[in-house]
Amino acid sequence: MTKPELVARPVASRIMAYVSGACMVAISAAITIALPADIRAVFTPFQVGTLLACLGAVLFVLWGVARSKVVVDDSGLTVVNGYRRYEVPWTEVRGVSFRNGAPWPTLVRLDDSKVILFAIQATDGDQAKRVVKQIRGHLG
């Protein structure tokens, strides 16, 4: 892979994911500490494990949101949407659609398949528009 020309990550969604995750961990810890010992003793290991698994699942989803990115280089785009990764060479790209009101742009491939560019969020405003413009600049 050549040196990245552009690395785009969502701003608002990453902040939301990190803050929400930190709050969930802090609240869970605070509730655990605040509960009297006799109440904590009532919870079975299975119940505690279930609560921890639920917390872990939510943190896993939030981390997926936070790790989303689009990397643009001379060879094409690398798109990371949560835990899925797409390597799309420029020769396979038909265009980028970013309609008014759309939450994120969509990469359209020559075979008409689409890849959502989740890392470029409409809520990021002008930054999202600049990134889409840069990507479109590679298409000629």
RAKA-V234866 format. One record per helix or strand of 3 or more residues. SS is the DSSP state (hx for helix, st for strand). FROM is the first residue (numbers start at 1). LEN is the number of residues. Records with the same first field share a line. If there is no record, write none. Layout:
SS: FROM-LEN ; FROM-LEN
This chain:
st: 6-3 ; 69-5 ; 76-6 ; 84-6 ; 93-5 ; 104-6 ; 114-8
hx: 12-23 ; 37-4 ; 45-22 ; 90-3 ; 122-3 ; 126-14
